């Protein structure tokens, strides 16, 4: 079991639940917890089943930046305004 910390572009509680749900349903991820103060999500995962870059890609597919991986543009546009950058 490994732990990865990823800086995200999350803004609010909705973002928190969206990112955590996306990760918790991603194969190989055991748990995830997003700290809204730091915008860092801590992911506990099985390195035999998933790689850090795949975790970042899952966050990006949910519409959020993940470290240096930019958010998927289509997913980002589907986010509520409050979840987009500068939304709060």
Secondary structure, 3 states (H helix, E strand, C coil): CEEEEEEECCCCHHHHHHHHHHHHCCCCEEEEEEECCCCEEEEEECCCCCCHHHHHHHHHHCCCCECCECCCHHHHHHCCHHHCCCCC
